Amino acid sequence: MFVHGLDPAGPGAAVPCVLQVRHLDGALAKPSPAVVGHRDAEYALYVLSVLDGHDPAAVKETHRRLIGALGGSGTFLNFHYGPATADQVRASYNADAWRRLTRLKAGHDPDNMFRFNHNIAPAR
C-alpha cells in the first residue's frame, strides 16, 4: 500500500502492518435507540501487526501514525485489545451519545461499581 508521504506503510516499513478498510453504512447508519458511536462513519480502519520482536510501544505508534495519515478519527471500542484509555473511550461516541451514556450510568451505577471494562464514568 502506498499513500503519498506515508512511511509507516509499504515494503520498507519498520513495522509491518495489515490494514483493513471496512465499509460501514447499512444497518449501522439507520436510526436506532441503541447508543452506538460514529453511526455517520463511512469506513472503519483496522490495523494489525505481529509483534515478532517489535517493541509494542513502537507498534502502537506506527498504528497511530498510519491511521492519522489516512484521516482516521474516533474509535470503535471493539477494536481495542486490552484496556482503552479514558480519552479513547470518550472518542468512541459523539457528544449526544456520550451525554446519554453518562446519564444512564449516573442513574444505574452512580458509584461506578462496574468500571473494570471500557469505563464510562457516571455524569456528576
N, CA, C and O atoms as a printed pandas DataFrame, in Angstrom:
     atom_number atom_name residue_name chain_id  residue_number  x_coord  y_coord  z_coord
0              1         N          MET        A               1    0.845   -1.174    0.000
1              2        CA          MET        A               1    0.000    0.000    0.000
2              3         C          MET        A               1    0.879    1.221    0.000
3              4         O          MET        A               1    1.860    1.276    0.741
4              5         N          PHE        A               2    0.548    2.207   -0.819
5              6        CA          PHE        A               2    1.312    3.441   -0.852
6              7         C          PHE        A               2    0.376    4.621   -0.705
7              8         O          PHE        A               2   -0.569    4.767   -1.479
8              9         N          VAL        A               3    0.627    5.446    0.262
9             10        CA          VAL        A               3   -0.082    6.703    0.440
10            11         C          VAL        A               3    0.971    7.775    0.434
11            12         O          VAL        A               3    1.947    7.688    1.180
12            13         N          HIS        A               4    0.799    8.789   -0.393
13            14        CA          HIS        A               4    1.805    9.839   -0.548
14            15         C          HIS        A               4    2.299   10.351    0.805
15            16         O          HIS        A               4    1.499   10.755    1.649
16            17         N          GLY        A               5    3.594   10.333    1.006
17            18        CA          GLY        A               5    4.202   10.843    2.222
18            19         C          GLY        A               5    4.004    9.968    3.440
19            20         O          GLY        A               5    4.200   10.424    4.566
20            21         N          LEU        A               6    3.627    8.740    3.240
21            22        CA          LEU        A               6    3.325    7.864    4.366
22            23         C          LEU        A               6    4.398    6.795    4.482
23            24         O          LEU        A               6    4.404    5.834    3.712
24            25         N          ASP        A               7    5.301    6.953    5.432
25            26        CA          ASP        A               7    6.383    5.989    5.578
26            27         C          ASP        A               7    6.070    4.787    6.464
27            28         O          ASP        A               7    6.815    3.810    6.390
28            29         N          PRO        A               8    5.008    4.781    7.311
29            30        CA          PRO        A               8    4.768    3.571    8.101
30            31         C          PRO        A               8    4.255    2.391    7.284
31            32         O          PRO        A               8    4.228    1.267    7.785
32            33         N          ALA        A               9    3.853    2.618    6.054
33            34        CA          ALA        A               9    3.298    1.540    5.239
34            35         C          ALA        A               9    4.229    1.246    4.062
35            36         O          ALA        A               9    5.058    2.075    3.688
36            37         N          GLY        A              10    4.083    0.094    3.507
37            38        CA          GLY        A              10    4.861   -0.250    2.318
38            39         C          GLY        A              10    5.905   -1.290    2.610
39            40         O          GLY        A              10    6.082   -1.696    3.758
40            41         N          PRO        A              11    6.597   -1.724    1.587
41            42        CA          PRO        A              11    7.549   -2.829    1.740
42            43         C          PRO        A              11    8.737   -2.511    2.637
43            44         O          PRO        A              11    9.333   -3.430    3.200
44            45         N          GLY        A              12    9.099   -1.252    2.788
45            46        CA          GLY        A              12   10.244   -0.906    3.628
46            47         C          GLY        A              12    9.873   -0.484    5.027
47            48         O          GLY        A              12   10.723    0.026    5.757
48            49         N          ALA        A              13    8.631   -0.679    5.425
49            50        CA          ALA        A              13    8.174   -0.235    6.741
50            51         C          ALA        A              13    8.912   -0.968    7.861
51            52         O          ALA        A              13    9.168   -2.168    7.771
52            53         N          ALA        A              14    9.242   -0.234    8.901
53            54        CA          ALA        A              14    9.945   -0.827   10.043
54            55         C          ALA        A              14    9.052   -1.814   10.797
55            56         O          ALA        A              14    9.534   -2.817   11.322
56            57         N          VAL        A              15    7.759   -1.527   10.847
57            58        CA          VAL        A              15    6.786   -2.400   11.497
58            59         C          VAL        A              15    5.760   -2.800   10.439
59            60         O          VAL        A              15    4.970   -1.960   10.008
60            61         N          PRO        A              16    5.753   -4.058   10.014
61            62        CA          PRO        A              16    4.764   -4.481    9.007
62            63         C          PRO        A              16    3.343   -4.375    9.567
63            64         O          PRO        A              16    3.078   -4.760   10.706
64            65         N          CYS        A              17    2.444   -3.850    8.747
65            66        CA          CYS        A              17    1.053   -3.652    9.160
66            67         C          CYS        A              17    0.101   -4.279    8.151
67            68         O          CYS        A              17    0.339   -4.267    6.943
68            69         N          VAL        A              18   -0.970   -4.819    8.678
69            70        CA          VAL        A              18   -2.091   -5.242    7.854
70            71         C          VAL        A              18   -3.170   -4.195    8.096
71            72         O          VAL        A              18   -3.577   -3.966    9.235
72            73         N          LEU        A              19   -3.629   -3.566    7.032
73            74        CA          LEU        A              19   -4.652   -2.546    7.148
74            75         C          LEU        A              19   -5.923   -3.066    6.511
75            76         O          LEU        A              19   -5.936   -3.464    5.347
76            77         N          GLN        A              20   -6.991   -3.057    7.291
77            78        CA          GLN        A              20   -8.288   -3.493    6.780
78            79         C          GLN        A              20   -9.210   -2.281    6.762
79            80         O          GLN        A              20   -9.329   -1.558    7.751
80            81         N          VAL        A              21   -9.858   -2.072    5.624
81            82        CA          VAL        A              21  -10.823   -0.986    5.488
82            83         C          VAL        A              21  -12.200   -1.632    5.398
83            84         O          VAL        A              21  -12.486   -2.394    4.474
84            85         N          ARG        A              22  -13.044   -1.316    6.369
85            86        CA          ARG        A              22  -14.389   -1.900    6.407
86            87         C          ARG        A              22  -15.399   -0.832    6.012
87            88         O          ARG        A              22  -15.474    0.224    6.639
88            89         N          HIS        A              23  -16.164   -1.108    4.984
89            90        CA          HIS        A              23  -17.211   -0.188    4.569
90            91         C          HIS        A              23  -18.391   -0.335    5.519
91            92         O          HIS        A              23  -18.883   -1.440    5.747
92            93         N          LEU        A              24  -18.831    0.770    6.061
93            94        CA          LEU        A              24  -19.933    0.724    7.012
94            95         C          LEU        A              24  -21.224    1.059    6.270
95            96         O          LEU        A              24  -21.437    0.558    5.166
96            97         N          ASP        A              25  -22.064    1.866    6.829
97            98        CA          ASP        A              25  -23.352    2.215    6.247
98            99         C          ASP        A              25  -24.336    1.122    6.601
99           100         O          ASP        A              25  -24.183    0.495    7.650
100          101         N          GLY        A              26  -25.308    0.870    5.805
101          102        CA          GLY        A              26  -26.262   -0.193    6.086
102          103         C          GLY        A              26  -26.932   -0.034    7.431
103          104         O          GLY        A              26  -27.373    1.061    7.780
104          105         N          ALA        A              27  -27.013   -1.109    8.191
105          106        CA          ALA        A              27  -27.726   -1.124    9.460
106          107         C          ALA        A              27  -27.113   -0.166   10.483
107          108         O          ALA        A              27  -27.841    0.396   11.301
108          109         N          LEU        A              28  -25.813    0.028   10.456
109          110        CA          LEU        A              28  -25.169    0.923   11.417
110          111         C          LEU        A              28  -25.680    2.351   11.257
111          112         O          LEU        A              28  -25.828    3.064   12.249
112          113         N          ALA        A              29  -25.948    2.776   10.034
113          114        CA          ALA        A              29  -26.351    4.152    9.771
114          115         C          ALA        A              29  -27.830    4.420   10.055
115          116         O          ALA        A              29  -28.244    5.578   10.123
116          117         N          LYS        A              30  -28.617    3.378   10.219
117          118        CA          LYS        A              30  -30.050    3.568   10.444
118          119         C          LYS        A              30  -30.309    4.064   11.865
119          120         O          LYS        A              30  -29.646    3.631   12.808
120          121         N          PRO        A              31  -31.273    4.970   12.016
121          122        CA          PRO        A              31  -31.620    5.440   13.364
122          123         C          PRO        A              31  -32.032    4.262   14.250
123          124         O          PRO        A              31  -32.694    3.325   13.803
124          125         N          SER        A              32  -31.626    4.337   15.506
125          126        CA          SER        A              32  -31.909    3.264   16.446
126          127         C          SER        A              32  -31.825    3.821   17.860
127          128         O          SER        A              32  -31.078    4.769   18.103
128          129         N          PRO        A              33  -32.575    3.251   18.794
129          130        CA          PRO        A              33  -32.444    3.704   20.179
130          131         C          PRO        A              33  -31.131    3.233   20.830
131          132         O          PRO        A              33  -30.773    3.712   21.906
132          133         N          ALA        A              34  -30.427    2.317   20.197
133          134        CA          ALA        A              34  -29.150    1.837   20.751
134          135         C          ALA        A              34  -28.116    2.956   20.704
135          136         O          ALA        A              34  -28.074    3.739   19.756
136          137         N          VAL        A              35  -27.291    3.019   21.732
137          138        CA          VAL        A              35  -26.248    4.034   21.785
138          139         C          VAL        A              35  -24.990    3.456   21.141
139          140         O          VAL        A              35  -24.262    2.675   21.753
140          141         N          VAL        A              36  -24.757    3.852   19.914
141          142        CA          VAL        A              36  -23.595    3.396   19.149
142          143         C          VAL        A              36  -22.870    4.630   18.661
143          144         O          VAL        A              36  -23.487    5.529   18.089
144          145         N          GLY        A              37  -21.584    4.683   18.877
145          146        CA          GLY        A              37  -20.809    5.836   18.432
146          147         C          GLY        A              37  -20.518    5.785   16.942
147          148         O          GLY        A              37  -20.441    4.709   16.348
148          149         N          HIS        A              38  -20.361    6.942   16.354
149          150        CA          HIS        A              38  -19.913    7.114   14.969
150          151         C          HIS        A              38  -20.827    6.439   13.945
151          152         O          HIS        A              38  -20.347    5.825   12.992
152          153         N          ARG        A              39  -22.121    6.551   14.140
153          154        CA          ARG        A              39  -23.068    5.994   13.169
154          155         C          ARG        A              39  -22.894    6.609   11.787
155          156         O          ARG        A              39  -23.240    5.991   10.780
156          157         N          ASP        A              40  -22.360    7.821   11.740
157          158        CA          ASP        A              40  -22.199    8.512   10.462
158          159         C          ASP        A              40  -20.906    8.145    9.734
159          160         O          ASP        A              40  -20.682    8.605    8.614
160          161         N          ALA        A              41  -20.061    7.332   10.345
161          162        CA          ALA        A              41  -18.799    6.953    9.703
162          163         C          ALA        A              41  -19.067    6.119    8.453
163          164         O          ALA        A              41  -19.932    5.243    8.453
164          165         N          GLU        A              42  -18.320    6.399    7.394
165          166        CA          GLU        A              42  -18.470    5.623    6.161
166          167         C          GLU        A              42  -17.575    4.396    6.144
167          168         O          GLU        A              42  -17.894    3.388    5.513
168          169         N          TYR        A              43  -16.440    4.493    6.851
169          170        CA          TYR        A              43  -15.476    3.397    6.862
170          171         C          TYR        A              43  -14.899    3.230    8.256
171          172         O          TYR        A              43  -14.858    4.181    9.037
172          173         N          ALA        A              44  -14.459    2.035    8.564
173          174        CA          ALA        A              44  -13.700    1.758    9.781
174          175         C          ALA        A              44  -12.343    1.213    9.332
175          176         O          ALA        A              44  -12.266    0.317    8.491
176          177         N          LEU        A              45  -11.288    1.766    9.904
177          178        CA          LEU        A              45   -9.927    1.303    9.617
178          179         C          LEU        A              45   -9.481    0.401   10.753
179          180         O          LEU        A              45   -9.680    0.721   11.926
180          181         N          TYR        A              46   -8.887   -0.706   10.409
181          182        CA          TYR        A              46   -8.401   -1.658   11.401
182          183         C          TYR        A              46   -6.967   -2.000   11.040
183          184         O          TYR        A              46   -6.692   -2.422    9.917
184          185         N          VAL        A              47   -6.056   -1.824   11.979
185          186        CA          VAL        A              47   -4.637   -2.087   11.732
186          187         C          VAL        A              47   -4.176   -3.194   12.670
187          188         O          VAL        A              47   -4.512   -3.206   13.854
188          189         N          LEU        A              48   -3.411   -4.110   12.126
189          190        CA          LEU        A              48   -2.910   -5.250   12.881
190          191         C          LEU        A              48   -1.445   -5.467   12.535
191          192         O          LEU        A              48   -1.053   -5.373   11.372
192          193         N          SER        A              49   -0.648   -5.756   13.539
193          194        CA          SER        A              49    0.760   -6.110   13.326
194          195         C          SER        A              49    1.122   -7.264   14.239
195          196         O          SER        A              49    0.654   -7.344   15.374
196          197         N          VAL        A              50    1.953   -8.150   13.738
197          198        CA          VAL        A              50    2.504   -9.210   14.562
198          199         C          VAL        A              50    3.690   -8.601   15.300
199          200         O          VAL        A              50    4.547   -7.970   14.681
200          201         N          LEU        A              51    3.747   -8.781   16.601
201          202        CA          LEU        A              51    4.844   -8.179   17.359
202          203         C          LEU        A              51    6.191   -8.755   16.930
203          204         O          LEU        A              51    7.107   -7.989   16.635
204          205         N          ASP        A              52    6.339  -10.062   16.887
205          206        CA          ASP        A              52    7.514  -10.721   16.338
206          207         C          ASP        A              52    8.822   -9.964   16.597
207          208         O          ASP        A              52    9.577   -9.667   15.671
208          209         N          GLY        A              53    9.068   -9.664   17.861
209          210        CA          GLY        A              53   10.312   -8.989   18.225
210          211         C          GLY        A              53   10.237   -7.477   18.191
211          212         O          GLY        A              53   11.187   -6.814   18.608
212          213         N          HIS        A              54    9.141   -6.906   17.709
213          214        CA          HIS        A              54    8.996   -5.448   17.690
214          215         C          HIS        A              54    8.559   -4.953   19.055
215          216         O          HIS        A              54    7.820   -5.632   19.767
216          217         N          ASP        A              55    9.014   -3.779   19.409
217          218        CA          ASP        A              55    8.623   -3.138   20.658
218          219         C          ASP        A              55    7.140   -2.771   20.581
219          220         O          ASP        A              55    6.739   -2.074   19.649
220          221         N          PRO        A              56    6.312   -3.218   21.531
221          222        CA          PRO        A              56    4.880   -2.902   21.478
222          223         C          PRO        A              56    4.592   -1.402   21.401
223          224         O          PRO        A              56    3.641   -0.996   20.734
224          225         N          ALA        A              57    5.386   -0.585   22.064
225          226        CA          ALA        A              57    5.179    0.866   22.004
226          227         C          ALA        A              57    5.432    1.396   20.585
227          228         O          ALA        A              57    4.726    2.292   20.123
228          229         N          ALA        A              58    6.431    0.845   19.903
229          230        CA          ALA        A              58    6.717    1.264   18.524
230          231         C          ALA        A              58    5.590    0.828   17.595
231          232         O          ALA        A              58    5.236    1.551   16.664
232          233         N          VAL        A              59    5.032   -0.342   17.843
233          234        CA          VAL        A              59    3.912   -0.823   17.023
234          235         C          VAL        A              59    2.704    0.094   17.214
235          236         O          VAL        A              59    2.064    0.484   16.238
236          237         N          LYS        A              60    2.388    0.442   18.472
237          238        CA          LYS        A              60    1.257    1.339   18.743
238          239         C          LYS        A              60    1.460    2.687   18.058
239          240         O          LYS        A              60    0.528    3.239   17.474
240          241         N          GLU        A              61    2.662    3.205   18.129
241          242        CA          GLU        A              61    2.960    4.494   17.496
242          243         C          GLU        A              61    2.819    4.396   15.980
243          244         O          GLU        A              61    2.290    5.310   15.349
244          245         N          THR        A              62    3.280    3.310   15.399
245          246        CA          THR        A              62    3.130    3.108   13.955
246          247         C          THR        A              62    1.656    3.064   13.579
247          248         O          THR        A              62    1.254    3.680   12.592
248          249         N          HIS        A              63    0.855    2.356   14.341
249          250        CA          HIS        A              63   -0.586    2.281   14.076
250          251         C          HIS        A              63   -1.215    3.664   14.176
251          252         O          HIS        A              63   -2.017    4.047   13.325
252          253         N          ARG        A              64   -0.853    4.412   15.210
253          254        CA          ARG        A              64   -1.396    5.761   15.395
254          255         C          ARG        A              64   -1.066    6.638   14.197
255          256         O          ARG        A              64   -1.934    7.348   13.690
256          257         N          ARG        A              65    0.185    6.595   13.741
257          258        CA          ARG        A              65    0.606    7.420   12.604
258          259         C          ARG        A              65   -0.100    6.989   11.320
259          260         O          ARG        A              65   -0.504    7.835   10.521
260          261         N          LEU        A              66   -0.248    5.709   11.123
261          262        CA          LEU        A              66   -0.889    5.194    9.921
262          263         C          LEU        A              66   -2.359    5.614    9.864
263          264         O          LEU        A              66   -2.827    6.101    8.835
264          265         N          ILE        A              67   -3.072    5.431   10.948
265          266        CA          ILE        A              67   -4.481    5.815   10.981
266          267         C          ILE        A              67   -4.624    7.325   10.847
267          268         O          ILE        A              67   -5.522    7.805   10.155
268          269         N          GLY        A              68   -3.749    8.073   11.501
269          270        CA          GLY        A              68   -3.786    9.534   11.380
270          271         C          GLY        A              68   -3.532   10.005    9.961
271          272         O          GLY        A              68   -4.196   10.924    9.482
272          273         N          ALA        A              69   -2.579    9.384    9.286
273          274        CA          ALA        A              69   -2.264    9.764    7.902
274          275         C          ALA        A              69   -3.412    9.452    6.954
275          276         O          ALA        A              69   -3.558   10.101    5.918
276          277         N          LEU        A              70   -4.222    8.469    7.299
277          278        CA          LEU        A              70   -5.363    8.099    6.458
278          279         C          LEU        A              70   -6.629    8.858    6.838
279          280         O          LEU        A              70   -7.699    8.600    6.286
280          281         N          GLY        A              71   -6.512    9.782    7.770
281          282        CA          GLY        A              71   -7.657   10.609    8.142
282          283         C          GLY        A              71   -8.564    9.983    9.162
283          284         O          GLY        A              71   -9.715   10.398    9.297
284          285         N          GLY        A              72   -8.081    8.987    9.893
285          286        CA          GLY        A              72   -8.906    8.331   10.900
286          287         C          GLY        A              72   -9.200    9.260   12.065
287          288         O          GLY        A              72   -8.337   10.020   12.505
288          289         N          SER        A              73  -10.418    9.191   12.552
289          290        CA          SER        A              73  -10.797    9.958   13.744
290          291         C          SER        A              73  -11.800    9.110   14.514
291          292         O          SER        A              73  -12.561    8.344   13.924
292          293         N          GLY        A              74  -11.795    9.251   15.810
293          294        CA          GLY        A              74  -12.696    8.443   16.617
294          295         C          GLY        A              74  -12.179    7.015   16.687
295          296         O          GLY        A              74  -11.115    6.690   16.162
296          297         N          THR        A              75  -12.951    6.183   17.342
297          298        CA          THR        A              75  -12.551    4.796   17.504
298          299         C          THR        A              75  -13.772    3.950   17.818
299          300         O          THR        A              75  -14.780    4.461   18.305
300          301         N          PHE        A              76  -13.681    2.679   17.543
301          302        CA          PHE        A              76  -14.694    1.718   17.952
302          303         C          PHE        A              76  -14.056    0.863   19.038
303          304         O          PHE        A              76  -12.985    0.294   18.831
304          305         N          LEU        A              77  -14.700    0.771   20.182
305          306        CA          LEU        A              77  -14.108    0.061   21.311
306          307         C          LEU        A              77  -13.869   -1.413   21.033
307          308         O          LEU        A              77  -12.969   -2.007   21.627
308          309         N          ASN        A              78  -14.645   -2.015   20.152
309          310        CA          ASN        A              78  -14.429   -3.431   19.888
310          311         C          ASN        A              78  -13.128   -3.676   19.130
311          312         O          ASN        A              78  -12.746   -4.832   18.954
312          313         N          PHE        A              79  -12.435   -2.636   18.676
313          314        CA          PHE        A              79  -11.141   -2.789   18.017
314          315         C          PHE        A              79   -9.986   -2.677   19.008
315          316         O          PHE        A              79   -8.828   -2.807   18.611
316          317         N          HIS        A              80  -10.269   -2.442   20.271
317          318        CA          HIS        A              80   -9.209   -2.317   21.272
318          319         C          HIS        A              80   -8.914   -3.681   21.884
319          320         O          HIS        A              80   -9.816   -4.399   22.318
320          321         N          TYR        A              81   -7.655   -4.011   21.907
321          322        CA          TYR        A              81   -7.217   -5.226   22.590
322          323         C          TYR        A              81   -6.510   -4.766   23.844
323          324         O          TYR        A              81   -5.428   -4.181   23.780
324          325         N          GLY        A              82   -7.107   -5.023   24.957
325          326        CA          GLY        A              82   -6.585   -4.525   26.211
326          327         C          GLY        A              82   -7.341   -3.274   26.596
327          328         O          GLY        A              82   -8.259   -2.848   25.896
328          329         N          PRO        A              83   -6.952   -2.691   27.705
329          330        CA          PRO        A              83   -7.699   -1.542   28.213
330          331         C          PRO        A              83   -7.541   -0.310   27.320
331          332         O          PRO        A              83   -6.450   -0.007   26.837
332          333         N          ALA        A              84   -8.646    0.383   27.117
333          334        CA          ALA        A              84   -8.630    1.654   26.394
334          335         C          ALA        A              84   -8.455    2.770   27.409
335          336         O          ALA        A              84   -8.916    2.655   28.545
336          337         N          THR        A              85   -7.803    3.833   27.015
337          338        CA          THR        A              85   -7.661    4.985   27.905
338          339         C          THR        A              85   -9.002    5.703   28.003
339          340         O          THR        A              85   -9.901    5.468   27.196
340          341         N          ALA        A              86   -9.127    6.569   28.986
341          342        CA          ALA        A              86  -10.356    7.357   29.145
342          343         C          ALA        A              86  -10.612    8.185   27.886
343          344         O          ALA        A              86  -11.761    8.319   27.466
344          345         N          ASP        A              87   -9.570    8.739   27.282
345          346        CA          ASP        A              87   -9.729    9.526   26.055
346          347         C          ASP        A              87  -10.206    8.653   24.889
347          348         O          ASP        A              87  -11.016    9.097   24.076
348          349         N          GLN        A              88   -9.715    7.435   24.807
349          350        CA          GLN        A              88  -10.147    6.532   23.736
350          351         C          GLN        A              88  -11.604    6.123   23.919
351          352         O          GLN        A              88  -12.346    6.019   22.943
352          353         N          VAL        A              89  -12.016    5.893   25.154
353          354        CA          VAL        A              89  -13.417    5.559   25.415
354          355         C          VAL        A              89  -14.290    6.747   25.023
355          356         O          VAL        A              89  -15.314    6.572   24.362
356          357         N          ARG        A              90  -13.897    7.940   25.421
357          358        CA          ARG        A              90  -14.670    9.151   25.091
358          359         C          ARG        A              90  -14.744    9.352   23.577
359          360         O          ARG        A              90  -15.788    9.752   23.061
360          361         N          ALA        A              91  -13.665    9.083   22.867
361          362        CA          ALA        A              91  -13.622    9.269   21.411
362          363         C          ALA        A              91  -14.476    8.249   20.665
363          364         O          ALA        A              91  -14.658    8.363   19.453
364          365         N          SER        A              92  -14.992    7.270   21.367
365          366        CA          SER        A              92  -15.801    6.234   20.735
366          367         C          SER        A              92  -17.250    6.655   20.527
367          368         O          SER        A              92  -18.027    5.928   19.907
368          369         N          TYR        A              93  -17.614    7.816   21.039
369          370        CA          TYR        A              93  -19.002    8.266   20.965
370          371         C          TYR        A              93  -19.065    9.732   20.580
371          372         O          TYR        A              93  -18.169   10.506   20.918
372          373         N          ASN        A              94  -20.126   10.117   19.871
373          374        CA          ASN        A              94  -20.325   11.537   19.617
374          375         C          ASN        A              94  -20.862   12.182   20.895
375          376         O          ASN        A              94  -21.158   11.483   21.864
376          377         N          ALA        A              95  -20.987   13.499   20.902
377          378        CA          ALA        A              95  -21.342   14.223   22.126
378          379         C          ALA        A              95  -22.707   13.795   22.678
379          380         O          ALA        A              95  -22.855   13.615   23.886
380          381         N          ASP        A              96  -23.698   13.632   21.805
381          382        CA          ASP        A              96  -25.037   13.244   22.284
382          383         C          ASP        A              96  -25.035   11.856   22.902
383          384         O          ASP        A              96  -25.615   11.649   23.968
384          385         N          ALA        A              97  -24.388   10.908   22.242
385          386        CA          ALA        A              97  -24.323    9.542   22.773
386          387         C          ALA        A              97  -23.572    9.526   24.098
387          388         O          ALA        A              97  -23.971    8.821   25.024
388          389         N          TRP        A              98  -22.492   10.290   24.198
389          390        CA          TRP        A              98  -21.710   10.336   25.437
390          391         C          TRP        A              98  -22.551   10.869   26.594
391          392         O          TRP        A              98  -22.539   10.304   27.688
392          393         N          ARG        A              99  -23.284   11.963   26.349
393          394        CA          ARG        A              99  -24.142   12.515   27.405
394          395         C          ARG        A              99  -25.184   11.486   27.842
395          396         O          ARG        A              99  -25.439   11.323   29.036
396          397         N          ARG        A             100  -25.778   10.803   26.884
397          398        CA          ARG        A             100  -26.791    9.800   27.207
398          399         C          ARG        A             100  -26.189    8.672   28.048
399          400         O          ARG        A             100  -26.786    8.252   29.039
400          401         N          LEU        A             101  -25.028    8.190   27.663
401          402        CA          LEU        A             101  -24.396    7.094   28.403
402          403         C          LEU        A             101  -23.995    7.503   29.820
403          404         O          LEU        A             101  -24.184    6.732   30.761
404          405         N          THR        A             102  -23.445    8.710   29.982
405          406        CA          THR        A             102  -23.032    9.134   31.326
406          407         C          THR        A             102  -24.240    9.367   32.227
407          408         O          THR        A             102  -24.172    9.136   33.434
408          409         N          ARG        A             103  -25.345    9.824   31.640
409          410        CA          ARG        A             103  -26.574    9.978   32.432
410          411         C          ARG        A             103  -27.147    8.614   32.828
411          412         O          ARG        A             103  -27.585    8.429   33.964
412          413         N          LEU        A             104  -27.142    7.662   31.893
413          414        CA          LEU        A             104  -27.590    6.310   32.216
414          415         C          LEU        A             104  -26.740    5.706   33.328
415          416         O          LEU        A             104  -27.256    5.074   34.249
416          417         N          LYS        A             105  -25.433    5.911   33.226
417          418        CA          LYS        A             105  -24.517    5.375   34.237
418          419         C          LYS        A             105  -24.808    6.019   35.593
419          420         O          LYS        A             105  -24.804    5.339   36.619
420          421         N          ALA        A             106  -25.057    7.315   35.597
421          422        CA          ALA        A             106  -25.360    8.009   36.858
422          423         C          ALA        A             106  -26.640    7.479   37.489
423          424         O          ALA        A             106  -26.741    7.394   38.713
424          425         N          GLY        A             107  -27.616    7.124   36.663
425          426        CA          GLY        A             107  -28.874    6.617   37.189
426          427         C          GLY        A             107  -28.811    5.185   37.670
427          428         O          GLY        A             107  -29.499    4.815   38.621
428          429         N          HIS        A             108  -27.985    4.368   37.014
429          430        CA          HIS        A             108  -27.951    2.936   37.339
430          431         C          HIS        A             108  -26.715    2.490   38.115
431          432         O          HIS        A             108  -26.737    1.451   38.774
432          433         N          ASP        A             109  -25.655    3.260   38.040
433          434        CA          ASP        A             109  -24.409    2.889   38.721
434          435         C          ASP        A             109  -23.677    4.161   39.163
435          436         O          ASP        A             109  -22.559    4.418   38.716
436          437         N          PRO        A             110  -24.298    4.952   40.034
437          438        CA          PRO        A             110  -23.702    6.244   40.407
438          439         C          PRO        A             110  -22.343    6.127   41.103
439          440         O          PRO        A             110  -21.549    7.067   41.065
440          441         N          ASP        A             111  -22.072    4.993   41.731
441          442        CA          ASP        A             111  -20.780    4.804   42.408
442          443         C          ASP        A             111  -19.728    4.180   41.492
443          444         O          ASP        A             111  -18.610    3.897   41.922
444          445         N          ASN        A             112  -20.092    3.968   40.237
445          446        CA          ASN        A             112  -19.161    3.411   39.238
446          447         C          ASN        A             112  -18.598    2.062   39.668
447          448         O          ASN        A             112  -17.414    1.779   39.489
448          449         N          MET        A             113  -19.474    1.234   40.240
449          450        CA          MET        A             113  -19.055   -0.105   40.665
450          451         C          MET        A             113  -18.593   -0.945   39.462
451          452         O          MET        A             113  -17.620   -1.694   39.553
452          453         N          PHE        A             114  -19.301   -0.806   38.344
453          454        CA          PHE        A             114  -18.955   -1.560   37.133
454          455         C          PHE        A             114  -18.011   -0.714   36.296
455          456         O          PHE        A             114  -18.434   -0.035   35.361
456          457         N          ARG        A             115  -16.744   -0.760   36.632
457          458        CA          ARG        A             115  -15.745    0.096   35.998
458          459         C          ARG        A             115  -14.579   -0.698   35.409
459          460         O          ARG        A             115  -13.656   -0.102   34.854
460          461         N          PHE        A             116  -14.599   -2.014   35.516
461          462        CA          PHE        A             116  -13.491   -2.826   35.030
462          463         C          PHE        A             116  -13.773   -3.273   33.599
463          464         O          PHE        A             116  -13.791   -4.466   33.294
464          465         N          ASN        A             117  -13.989   -2.308   32.751
465          466        CA          ASN        A             117  -14.315   -2.511   31.347
466          467         C          ASN        A             117  -13.834   -1.263   30.604
467          468         O          ASN        A             117  -12.953   -0.558   31.096
468          469         N          HIS        A             118  -14.387   -0.987   29.451
469          470        CA          HIS        A             118  -14.135    0.303   28.797
470          471         C          HIS        A             118  -15.037    1.294   29.536
471          472         O          HIS        A             118  -16.160    1.573   29.116
472          473         N          ASN        A             119  -14.528    1.804   30.618
473          474        CA          ASN        A             119  -15.340    2.515   31.591
474          475         C          ASN        A             119  -15.886    3.846   31.085
475          476         O          ASN        A             119  -15.184    4.640   30.459
476          477         N          ILE        A             120  -17.152    4.051   31.379
477          478        CA          ILE        A             120  -17.808    5.335   31.206
478          479         C          ILE        A             120  -18.215    5.772   32.594
479          480         O          ILE        A             120  -19.078    5.153   33.216
480          481         N          ALA        A             121  -17.602    6.829   33.082
481          482        CA          ALA        A             121  -17.898    7.299   34.431
482          483         C          ALA        A             121  -19.272    7.959   34.439
483          484         O          ALA        A             121  -19.683    8.556   33.444
484          485         N          PRO        A             122  -19.987    7.852   35.566
485          486        CA          PRO        A             122  -21.302    8.472   35.650
486          487         C          PRO        A             122  -21.220    9.998   35.609
487          488         O          PRO        A             122  -20.261   10.591   36.104
488          489         N          ALA        A             123  -22.236   10.625   35.015
489          490        CA          ALA        A             123  -22.315   12.086   35.000
490          491         C          ALA        A             123  -22.421   12.574   36.437
491          492         O          ALA        A             123  -23.046   11.925   37.275
492          493         N          ARG        A             124  -21.834   13.671   36.707
493          494        CA          ARG        A             124  -21.898   14.266   38.055
494          495         C          ARG        A             124  -22.847   15.438   38.064
495          496         O          ARG        A             124  -23.038   16.070   39.102
